[in-house]
Amino acid sequence: MSGLIAREPMAQVEARHNGPWFSGGNKRYFGTRLPATALVIGEYSYFWSSEKNFDGTRRLYTVRRQCRESGSIETVGEFQQYASVEQAKAAIRKIAEGAT
């Protein structure tokens, strides 16, 4: 993976996606929170998402990436792999370091 590393507003990521992932109803149901920007690395936009765990007792974090061409979104690693936003951000930084 190589290429320009830049930031883009999450609104652009959301606009590229052709599906229900970012719908208001889905975000409310899962209690989803998203950052203001995504990190563009090559052909992908990387971002974290957070959702409450299944019993609603904790908020956990997942690293995601979106293919900039197709708009499809996939999980990087495991769903709700990170206990804090700092851990998820560190994982994205590590991906960026490997791309340079």
C-alpha positions as CSV (number, residue, x, y, z in Angstrom):
1,M,0.0,0.0,0.0
2,S,1.4,3.4,-0.9
3,G,0.2,6.7,-2.0
4,L,-0.7,10.1,-0.8
5,I,-1.7,10.4,2.8
6,A,-4.3,13.2,3.5
7,R,-7.4,13.9,5.5
8,E,-10.9,14.2,4.1
9,P,-14.2,15.1,5.8
10,M,-16.4,12.2,6.9
11,A,-19.2,13.8,4.9
12,Q,-17.3,12.9,1.7
13,V,-16.9,9.3,3.0
14,E,-20.6,9.1,3.8
15,A,-21.6,10.6,0.4
16,R,-19.5,7.9,-1.5
17,H,-21.2,5.0,0.3
18,N,-24.2,3.6,-1.5
19,G,-25.9,1.8,1.3
20,P,-27.5,2.0,4.7
21,W,-24.2,2.1,6.7
22,F,-24.4,5.8,7.5
23,S,-28.2,6.2,7.7
24,G,-29.5,8.1,10.7
25,G,-31.6,5.1,11.8
26,N,-28.6,2.7,11.7
27,K,-26.4,5.2,13.6
28,R,-29.1,5.7,16.2
29,Y,-29.8,2.0,16.6
30,F,-26.1,1.1,17.1
31,G,-25.2,4.3,19.0
32,T,-22.5,4.9,16.3
33,R,-20.1,7.7,16.7
34,L,-17.6,8.8,14.0
35,P,-14.7,11.2,13.7
36,A,-14.9,14.4,11.8
37,T,-12.3,13.3,9.3
38,A,-10.9,10.1,7.7
39,L,-7.3,9.5,6.8
40,V,-6.8,8.8,3.0
41,I,-4.1,6.3,2.4
42,G,-3.8,5.2,-1.2
43,E,-7.1,4.0,-2.5
44,Y,-8.7,3.8,0.9
45,S,-10.2,6.2,3.5
46,Y,-9.5,4.9,7.1
47,F,-11.6,5.9,10.1
48,W,-12.7,4.6,13.4
49,S,-16.3,4.0,14.5
50,S,-17.6,3.4,18.0
51,E,-20.7,1.5,19.1
52,K,-22.0,0.4,22.3
53,N,-21.3,-3.3,23.0
54,F,-24.2,-5.7,22.7
55,D,-25.4,-5.3,26.2
56,G,-25.0,-1.5,26.2
57,T,-22.6,-1.4,29.1
58,R,-19.4,-0.2,27.2
59,R,-18.4,1.8,24.2
60,L,-15.9,0.0,22.0
61,Y,-14.0,1.1,18.8
62,T,-13.5,-0.5,15.4
63,V,-11.1,0.6,12.6
64,R,-12.8,0.7,9.2
65,R,-11.7,1.5,5.7
66,Q,-13.7,2.6,2.6
67,C,-12.6,1.9,-0.9
68,R,-12.6,5.3,-2.5
69,E,-13.6,3.9,-5.9
70,S,-16.5,1.6,-5.0
71,G,-17.6,3.2,-1.7
72,S,-17.7,-0.2,0.1
73,I,-16.7,-0.3,3.8
74,E,-14.9,-3.1,5.6
75,T,-13.7,-3.7,9.1
76,V,-9.9,-3.7,9.6
77,G,-9.1,-6.3,12.2
78,E,-11.9,-7.3,14.6
79,F,-15.2,-5.6,15.2
80,Q,-15.0,-3.6,18.5
81,Q,-11.3,-4.6,18.8
82,Y,-10.3,-1.4,20.7
83,A,-11.3,-0.3,24.2
84,S,-10.5,3.4,23.5
85,V,-10.5,5.9,20.7
86,E,-6.8,6.4,21.4
87,Q,-6.1,2.7,20.6
88,A,-8.1,2.9,17.4
89,K,-6.3,6.1,16.3
90,A,-2.9,4.5,17.0
91,A,-3.9,1.5,14.8
92,I,-4.7,3.9,11.9
93,R,-1.4,5.7,12.5
94,K,0.4,2.4,12.3
95,I,-1.3,1.6,9.0
96,A,-0.2,5.1,7.7
97,E,3.4,4.5,8.8
98,G,3.5,1.3,6.9
99,A,2.2,3.1,3.8
100,T,5.0,5.6,3.6
